[in-house]
Amino acid sequence: MMKSTDDVPLVEDSEQTANDYRLTIWHKILFYMLGLTSALTICVLIRLSNKLAADAEHKAMLHFKEISNRIGHKFDN
């Protein structure tokens, strides 16, 4: 048995059992659901970000085509 040098007993010498430090099944379910919710939120945010970037790229291309058509018509005369 291990003995401590001060007045505080070691874990092995105390009355606490190993079960006192384990998470209950409800805590495990809660942490699992929290992790799952976080992962799904991140996936949704990435998908929305990609959609916004694609929409912005499409609008930029339309704007570029419109400008290029205006410039092309100036020199048609």
C-alpha positions, 0 to 999 in steps of 0.5 A, spaced: 500 500 500 502 506 498 502 512 504 502 519 503 507 524 506 502 529 508 495 528 512 491 527 505 490 520 504 491 517 497 486 515 492 487 507 494 487 509 501 480 513 501 473 510 501 472 512 494 471 506 489 472 507 482 465 507 480 464 514 483 468 517 477 464 514 472 459 517 468 452 515 468 449 512 462 445 519 461 451 523 461 454 519 456 447 520 452 447 527 453 454 528 451 453 524 445 447 528 443 451 534 444 457 532 439 452 529 434 448 536 434 455 540 433 457 536 428 450 536 424 450 544 425 457 544 422 455 540 416 449 545 415 453 551 416 459 549 411 453 547 406 450 554 406 457 557 405 458 553 399 451 555 396 452 562 398 459 562 394 456 559 388 450 564 388 456 569 388 460 566 383 454 566 378 452 573 380 459 575 378 459 571 372 452 574 369 455 581 371 461 580 367 457 578 361 453 584 362 459 588 362 462 585 356 456 585 352 456 593 353 463 594 351 462 589 345 456 594 343 460 600 343 465 598 338 460 595 333 459 601 330 
